[in-house]
Amino acid sequence: MSKIRPLKVDSQDHSKRWKWRAECLAYACVEEIAGRLPGSWVFRIGEMLGGIAWHFIPARRQVVLRNLRIAFHGEYDLPALQRMAKETIRRTGANLFSTAHTARLSAKRIDAMLTVENQELIENAMSGSAGLVLLPCHMGNWEILSRMNRLFPQGHKIGAFYRPLNNPLMNARVVAQRETDGTHLFSKRNSLHHVTGFLREGSLIGILADQRVGSQGELVRFFGRLTRASPVPSLMARRSKAEVLAMSLSTDAPGKWKVCYHPVSRPFKTADCMAALEQAMRASPTDVFWLQERWKLYIRANRTIRDWLGPDACGEGKPHRALLWLAGAPASWRPPEEWSHPDVIYEIVLAPGQEKPSWLPGSPITHTAPPAADRKTFQKSIAAIDLAAGLPVDYILTSAAPKALVKAARREAIPFISLRPPP
């Protein structure tokens, strides 16, 4: 008689389930506490938590400041941008903590927290049209957007795109909250044809399209900087012949927010949508969620800057700033042609006493590398070079580099591309 073997339980899956439960329980506790406090208190507490977090998240501080330096280059000086970065993290803490407060409030209390500046714009857009593509930004208490159905023109279905959370328990909870007032949620796994059909019924669908995308994005200029953006809003609007509006959500007072709609130029191409989103984000820059690196470059040794930015510059704007680190590189080494691009301006870094290579055209900005080879010295030098101009350094390109230099660039959150010269 054969022995019955017990079923093996994957310990990793078991621990993951416990982690999911713990996260869900912690979030429920925060919701319960925040829900019992006045909204203005929750906002102020969130500001305080954001101010404390500022001192413990140096990497995120760099990301926020980098985003602001690109977005508002030429409009503010560095001290002003540094103050804006600190206020942004405080405001982000306030808005994120406020989402826990508003998650389970009644529709009447939600309405009391929101005011609309130009309601006639959305009413005109939806009157007699084949639907509306609404482009809100990641700003303010954006989780409240799925609860503001009563502020939209009545008699229309309301839908929204969402990204499923990695924690299935949390995902189920958040989806249920977002659908409380009748919002129909579409996952990125849903067919675009299905969503377009929903729009053609005269419905409204919201898409958060302001943040970065990968190589599948369309090349556009956003705040004057060449980048990639989601083509989905433009595709849906043009296929369904729907109208398009952008929307900002700014803090009006602690625990209260103001909605403002922004027109999108026809023919509703991706560049038109991003231009309107830029105007929406400018309505209150410190309310914007700048903690994600919006202009991140997806490059590596075998994926060049031309692969990411395309062969052309797509018009004039804020160029990319890169360092060509020649200190320590072989005298015969020069970067491959595919690492040149009309939108990239290279500055060179030479060792003390090193002459500029004859193949370098013109008179590029030159920096001197530190003679020491430790990580902290390299990091201090890179940070100084980065702050020497209005725009931040986007990446560093070199031949084979010492580990200390690579680590220093990583600490400064600057992509470092090391190309080994051919043997």
C-alpha positions as CSV (number, residue, x, y, z in Angstrom):
1,M,0.0,0.0,0.0
2,S,1.5,3.3,-1.1
3,K,1.9,6.1,1.4
4,I,-0.1,9.3,1.1
5,R,2.3,12.2,0.8
6,P,1.2,15.5,2.3
7,L,0.7,18.4,-0.1
8,K,3.7,20.7,-0.1
9,V,2.9,24.4,0.7
10,D,5.1,26.9,-1.0
11,S,6.5,28.8,2.0
12,Q,7.1,31.8,-0.2
13,D,3.5,32.0,-1.3
14,H,2.4,31.4,2.3
15,S,4.5,34.4,3.6
16,K,3.3,36.5,0.7
17,R,-0.4,35.9,1.7
18,W,0.4,36.9,5.3
19,K,2.1,40.0,4.0
20,W,-1.0,40.9,1.9
21,R,-3.2,40.4,4.9
22,A,-0.9,42.6,7.1
23,E,-0.9,45.4,4.5
24,C,-4.6,45.3,4.1
25,L,-5.2,45.3,7.9
26,A,-2.8,48.3,8.3
27,Y,-4.5,50.2,5.6
28,A,-7.9,49.5,7.1
29,C,-6.7,50.8,10.5
30,V,-5.4,54.0,8.9
31,E,-8.7,54.5,7.1
32,E,-10.6,53.9,10.3
33,I,-8.6,56.5,12.3
34,A,-8.5,59.0,9.4
35,G,-12.2,58.6,8.8
36,R,-13.1,59.6,12.3
37,L,-11.1,62.9,12.3
38,P,-12.1,66.2,10.6
39,G,-10.7,66.4,7.1
40,S,-8.7,69.6,7.9
41,W,-7.0,67.7,10.7
42,V,-6.1,64.8,8.5
43,F,-4.7,67.1,5.9
44,R,-2.5,69.0,8.5
45,I,-1.3,65.7,10.0
46,G,-0.4,64.5,6.5
47,E,1.6,67.7,5.9
48,M,3.4,67.1,9.2
49,L,4.2,63.5,8.2
50,G,5.4,64.6,4.8
51,G,7.7,67.2,6.4
52,I,9.2,64.4,8.6
53,A,9.5,62.1,5.6
54,W,11.5,64.8,3.8
55,H,14.5,64.1,6.1
56,F,14.5,60.3,5.5
57,I,14.0,60.0,1.8
58,P,17.0,61.5,0.1
59,A,16.6,59.5,-3.1
60,R,13.0,60.8,-3.5
61,R,14.0,64.3,-2.7
62,Q,16.4,64.1,-5.6
63,V,13.7,62.8,-7.9
64,V,11.3,65.6,-7.0
65,L,13.9,68.3,-7.4
66,R,15.0,66.8,-10.7
67,N,11.4,66.8,-12.0
68,L,10.9,70.4,-11.0
69,R,14.2,71.5,-12.5
70,I,13.1,70.1,-15.8
71,A,9.5,71.3,-15.7
72,F,10.2,74.8,-14.6
73,H,13.6,75.4,-16.1
74,G,14.1,79.1,-16.8
75,E,11.1,80.1,-14.6
76,Y,12.5,79.7,-11.1
77,D,16.0,79.7,-9.7
78,L,17.5,76.8,-7.8
79,P,16.7,78.0,-4.2
80,A,13.1,78.5,-5.2
81,L,12.9,75.1,-6.8
82,Q,14.4,73.5,-3.6
83,R,11.8,75.2,-1.5
84,M,9.1,74.0,-3.9
85,A,10.5,70.4,-3.7
86,K,10.2,70.5,0.1
87,E,6.6,71.9,0.0
88,T,5.7,69.3,-2.7
89,I,6.6,66.4,-0.4
90,R,4.7,68.0,2.5
91,R,1.7,68.5,0.2
92,T,2.0,64.9,-1.1
93,G,1.9,63.6,2.5
94,A,-1.3,65.7,3.1
95,N,-3.0,64.5,-0.1
96,L,-2.1,60.8,0.4
97,F,-3.3,60.8,4.0
98,S,-6.5,62.5,2.9
99,T,-7.3,59.6,0.6
100,A,-7.6,57.4,3.7
101,H,-10.1,60.0,5.1
102,T,-12.3,60.3,2.0
103,A,-12.3,56.6,1.1
104,R,-15.5,55.7,3.0
105,L,-17.2,59.1,3.4
106,S,-20.8,59.6,2.2
107,A,-21.5,61.1,-1.2
108,K,-22.8,64.3,0.5
109,R,-19.6,64.8,2.5
110,I,-17.5,64.2,-0.6
111,D,-19.5,66.9,-2.5
112,A,-18.8,69.4,0.3
113,M,-15.1,69.0,-0.1
114,L,-15.1,69.8,-3.8
115,T,-15.8,73.0,-5.8
116,V,-15.7,73.3,-9.6
117,E,-14.3,76.4,-11.2
118,N,-15.7,76.1,-14.7
119,Q,-18.5,73.5,-14.8
120,E,-19.8,74.9,-18.1
121,L,-16.8,73.6,-19.9
122,I,-17.6,69.9,-19.2
123,E,-21.4,70.5,-19.8
124,N,-20.7,71.9,-23.2
125,A,-18.3,69.1,-24.0
126,M,-20.8,66.4,-23.2
127,S,-23.9,67.9,-24.7
128,G,-24.6,66.0,-27.9
129,S,-21.1,64.5,-28.1
130,A,-20.2,60.8,-28.5
131,G,-18.7,60.7,-25.0
132,L,-15.8,62.5,-23.2
133,V,-12.3,61.4,-22.5
134,L,-11.3,63.2,-19.3
135,L,-7.6,63.5,-18.4
136,P,-7.0,64.2,-14.7
137,C,-3.5,64.4,-13.3
138,H,-1.9,62.7,-10.4
139,M,-2.4,65.7,-8.2
140,G,-4.4,66.6,-5.2
141,N,-6.4,63.9,-3.6
142,W,-6.8,62.1,-6.9
143,E,-8.5,59.1,-5.3
144,I,-11.5,61.3,-4.8
145,L,-12.0,61.5,-8.6
146,S,-14.0,58.3,-8.8
147,R,-16.4,59.6,-6.1
148,M,-17.3,62.9,-7.8
149,N,-19.9,61.5,-10.2
150,R,-22.6,63.9,-9.0
151,L,-20.5,66.8,-10.2
152,F,-20.5,65.5,-13.7
153,P,-23.4,66.2,-16.1
154,Q,-26.1,63.7,-15.2
155,G,-27.5,61.0,-17.5
156,H,-24.1,59.6,-18.6
157,K,-22.2,56.5,-17.6
158,I,-18.9,57.1,-15.8
159,G,-15.8,55.0,-16.3
160,A,-12.1,55.1,-15.4
161,F,-8.9,53.2,-16.1
162,Y,-7.0,51.8,-13.2
163,R,-3.8,49.8,-12.6
164,P,-4.5,46.7,-10.5
165,L,-2.5,46.6,-7.3
166,N,0.1,43.9,-6.7
167,N,-1.7,43.0,-3.4
168,P,-5.0,41.3,-4.5
169,L,-6.6,41.9,-1.1
170,M,-5.8,45.6,-1.3
171,N,-6.8,45.7,-4.9
172,A,-10.3,44.2,-4.2
173,R,-10.8,46.8,-1.4
174,V,-9.7,49.8,-3.5
175,V,-11.8,48.7,-6.5
176,A,-14.9,48.3,-4.3
177,Q,-14.3,51.9,-2.9
178,R,-13.8,53.4,-6.4
179,E,-17.0,51.7,-7.6
180,T,-19.1,52.9,-4.7
181,D,-20.8,55.7,-6.6
182,G,-21.3,53.7,-9.8
183,T,-18.0,54.3,-11.6
184,H,-17.2,51.4,-14.0
185,L,-13.5,50.5,-13.8
186,F,-11.4,49.3,-16.8
187,S,-8.2,47.5,-16.3
188,K,-5.3,47.9,-18.7
189,R,-6.1,44.3,-19.6
190,N,-9.4,45.3,-21.1
191,S,-9.7,45.6,-24.8
192,L,-9.4,49.1,-26.2
193,H,-12.3,48.2,-28.6
194,H,-14.5,47.5,-25.5
195,V,-13.6,50.8,-23.9
196,T,-14.3,52.7,-27.2
197,G,-17.7,51.2,-27.4
198,F,-18.4,52.4,-23.8
199,L,-17.4,55.9,-25.0
200,R,-19.7,55.8,-28.0
201,E,-22.7,55.4,-25.7
202,G,-22.1,59.0,-24.7
203,S,-20.2,58.0,-21.5
204,L,-17.3,59.7,-19.7
205,I,-14.1,57.9,-19.1
206,G,-11.2,59.2,-17.0
207,I,-7.5,58.3,-17.8
208,L,-4.6,59.3,-15.7
209,A,-2.0,59.8,-18.5
210,D,0.5,62.3,-17.0
211,Q,3.1,59.8,-15.8
212,R,5.9,58.1,-17.6
213,V,5.5,55.1,-19.9
214,G,8.0,52.7,-21.5
215,S,9.1,52.3,-25.1
216,Q,5.5,51.8,-26.3
217,G,4.9,55.5,-25.7
218,E,4.7,58.1,-28.3
219,L,7.5,60.7,-28.6
220,V,6.2,64.2,-27.6
221,R,7.5,67.2,-25.8
222,F,6.2,67.6,-22.2
223,F,7.0,70.8,-20.4
224,G,9.4,71.3,-23.3
225,R,11.3,68.1,-22.7
226,L,11.3,65.3,-25.3
227,T,9.9,62.2,-23.7
228,R,7.4,59.3,-24.3
229,A,3.7,59.5,-23.4
230,S,0.7,57.2,-23.6
231,P,-1.1,57.3,-27.0
232,V,-4.2,55.7,-25.5
233,P,-6.3,58.8,-24.8
234,S,-5.8,60.2,-28.3
235,L,-6.5,56.8,-29.9
236,M,-9.8,56.4,-27.9
237,A,-11.0,59.9,-28.6
238,R,-10.4,59.8,-32.3
239,R,-11.8,56.3,-32.7
240,S,-15.0,57.2,-30.8
241,K,-15.2,60.8,-32.0
242,A,-15.4,61.8,-28.3
243,E,-14.4,65.2,-26.9
244,V,-11.4,65.6,-24.6
245,L,-10.7,67.7,-21.5
246,A,-7.9,67.8,-19.0
247,M,-8.6,68.4,-15.4
248,S,-6.6,69.7,-12.4
249,L,-7.3,69.1,-8.7
250,S,-5.8,71.8,-6.5
251,T,-5.8,72.3,-2.8
252,D,-8.4,75.0,-2.0
253,A,-8.0,74.7,1.8
254,P,-6.9,72.0,4.2
255,G,-9.2,69.0,3.3
256,K,-10.9,70.8,0.4
257,W,-10.0,70.7,-3.3
258,K,-10.9,72.7,-6.4
259,V,-11.6,71.1,-9.8
260,C,-10.7,73.0,-13.0
261,Y,-11.2,71.8,-16.5
262,H,-8.7,72.6,-19.3
263,P,-9.5,72.4,-23.0
264,V,-7.5,70.1,-25.3
265,S,-6.7,71.3,-28.9
266,R,-7.9,69.4,-31.9
267,P,-7.3,66.9,-33.5
268,F,-6.6,65.5,-30.0
269,K,-3.2,64.0,-30.8
270,T,-1.0,62.8,-28.0
271,A,1.0,66.1,-28.1
272,D,-2.3,68.0,-27.8
273,C,-3.3,65.9,-24.7
274,M,0.1,66.3,-23.1
275,A,0.0,70.1,-23.7
276,A,-3.3,70.3,-21.9
277,L,-2.1,68.1,-19.0
278,E,0.9,70.5,-18.6
279,Q,-1.5,73.4,-18.2
280,A,-3.5,71.5,-15.7
281,M,-0.4,70.6,-13.6
282,R,0.7,74.3,-13.7
283,A,-2.5,75.2,-11.9
284,S,-0.8,74.0,-8.6
285,P,2.7,72.5,-9.0
286,T,3.1,71.5,-5.4
287,D,-0.1,69.4,-5.6
288,V,1.4,67.3,-8.3
289,F,2.8,63.8,-7.5
290,W,6.4,64.5,-8.5
291,L,7.8,61.5,-6.7
292,Q,8.0,59.4,-9.8
293,E,10.9,60.3,-12.2
294,R,8.8,61.6,-15.1
295,W,11.6,62.0,-17.6
296,K,13.5,58.8,-16.9
297,L,15.6,57.5,-19.7
298,Y,15.3,53.8,-20.5
299,I,18.8,53.4,-21.8
300,R,21.7,51.0,-21.3
301,A,24.8,49.8,-23.1
302,N,22.8,48.1,-25.8
303,R,19.9,50.5,-25.9
304,T,21.2,53.9,-27.0
305,I,19.8,57.4,-26.6
306,R,18.7,57.3,-30.2
307,D,16.7,54.1,-29.5
308,W,14.9,56.0,-26.7
309,L,14.5,59.5,-28.2
310,G,14.2,58.5,-31.8
311,P,16.4,59.9,-34.6
312,D,14.9,63.5,-34.5
313,A,14.6,66.2,-32.0
314,C,10.8,66.7,-32.6
315,G,11.2,70.5,-32.5
316,E,13.0,72.8,-30.1
317,G,12.7,72.6,-26.4
318,K,14.7,71.8,-23.2
319,P,17.6,69.6,-24.3
320,H,19.0,66.7,-22.5
321,R,22.3,67.2,-20.6
322,A,24.8,64.4,-20.5
323,L,28.4,64.0,-19.3
324,L,31.0,62.4,-21.4
325,W,33.4,61.1,-18.8
326,L,36.8,60.9,-20.5
327,A,38.9,60.9,-17.3
328,G,40.6,57.5,-17.2
329,A,39.3,56.4,-20.6
330,P,41.8,55.2,-23.3
331,A,43.2,58.0,-25.4
332,S,41.9,56.3,-28.5
333,W,38.3,55.8,-27.2
334,R,35.4,57.9,-28.5
335,P,31.7,57.3,-28.1
336,P,29.9,55.4,-30.9
337,E,27.9,57.5,-33.3
338,E,24.6,56.1,-32.1
339,W,25.1,57.9,-28.8
340,S,24.9,61.3,-30.5
341,H,21.5,63.0,-30.8
342,P,20.3,66.5,-31.8
343,D,18.5,66.8,-28.5
344,V,21.5,65.9,-26.3
345,I,24.3,68.3,-25.3
346,Y,27.4,66.6,-24.0
347,E,29.7,68.2,-21.4
348,I,33.1,66.5,-21.0
349,V,34.9,65.5,-17.8
350,L,38.7,65.3,-18.0
351,A,41.4,64.2,-15.6
352,P,43.6,67.0,-14.2
353,G,46.0,68.0,-16.9
354,Q,44.3,65.9,-19.6
355,E,44.0,67.6,-23.0
356,K,40.7,67.8,-24.8
357,P,40.7,65.1,-27.6
358,S,41.1,66.4,-31.1
359,W,37.9,64.6,-32.3
360,L,35.7,66.7,-30.0
361,P,34.1,69.5,-32.1
362,G,33.6,73.1,-30.9
363,S,34.2,74.2,-27.4
364,P,32.1,72.0,-25.1
365,I,31.7,72.8,-21.4
366,T,34.6,71.1,-19.6
367,H,34.8,69.8,-16.0
368,T,37.8,68.3,-14.1
369,A,37.4,65.0,-12.4
370,P,38.7,64.5,-8.9
371,P,42.1,62.8,-8.7
372,A,40.9,60.6,-5.8
373,A,39.2,57.3,-6.6
374,D,36.8,56.8,-3.7
375,R,33.0,56.9,-4.0
376,K,32.3,59.9,-1.8
377,T,34.7,62.1,-3.7
378,F,33.2,61.1,-7.0
379,Q,29.7,61.6,-5.7
380,K,30.5,65.1,-4.5
381,S,32.0,66.0,-7.9
382,I,29.0,64.6,-9.8
383,A,26.6,66.5,-7.5
384,A,28.5,69.8,-8.1
385,I,28.5,69.3,-11.9
386,D,24.8,68.5,-11.8
387,L,23.9,71.7,-9.9
388,A,26.3,73.9,-12.1
389,A,23.5,74.4,-14.7
390,G,19.8,74.9,-14.6
391,L,18.9,71.5,-16.1
392,P,20.1,68.3,-14.3
393,V,22.5,65.8,-15.8
394,D,20.4,63.1,-17.5
395,Y,23.1,60.4,-17.9
396,I,26.9,59.8,-17.9
397,L,28.6,58.0,-20.8
398,T,32.1,56.6,-20.5
399,S,34.4,53.8,-21.4
400,A,35.1,51.1,-18.7
401,A,34.8,52.9,-15.4
402,P,35.9,52.1,-11.8
403,K,33.3,50.7,-9.5
404,A,33.5,53.8,-7.2
405,L,32.4,56.0,-10.1
406,V,29.5,53.8,-10.9
407,K,28.3,53.7,-7.3
408,A,28.6,57.4,-7.0
409,A,26.4,58.0,-10.1
410,R,23.9,55.5,-8.7
411,R,23.8,57.4,-5.4
412,E,23.0,60.6,-7.3
413,A,20.2,58.7,-9.3
414,I,22.0,59.4,-12.6
415,P,22.1,56.6,-15.2
416,F,25.7,55.5,-15.9
417,I,26.5,53.9,-19.2
418,S,29.9,52.2,-19.4
419,L,31.0,51.1,-22.9
420,R,34.0,48.8,-23.0
421,P,36.3,49.7,-25.9
422,P,36.8,47.0,-28.5
423,P,39.9,44.8,-28.0
